[in-house]
Amino acid sequence: MNLSKIVITLLFLTSTQVFAGDMKAEMLSKAKAMASKNIEKQMGVLKDLKSCITSAGDRGALKKCRKEAKSKREALRASNKAERQSIKDQRNKMKEAGKKFLK
């Protein structure tokens, strides 16, 4: 009887470790995709800034280009922060669910 409980416990622990490994791999792939997407957005802002600077005819237009780029970067930073927070919330929910399950 005790041997069967030990075997069942070991099987359960190994299956949860495999599941946790899959979840970690999934979270890593999401993080990589998000980082790549954010870099593309940043490059777009910089390309727009470069285009605006090259077409600027005077100092006022140059200043306007910089202000527009700054506002775009700030908006991008805010959206990235919101995405990161949602991922953190998901991770915390998974941790809490795991803690409740083990109790």
Secondary structure by P-SEA (a helix, b strand, c coil): caaaaaaaaaaaaaaaaaaaaaaaaaaaaaaaaaaaaaaaaaaaaaaaaaaaaaacccaaaaaaaaaaaaaaaaaaaaaaaaaaaaaaaaaaaaaaaaaaaac
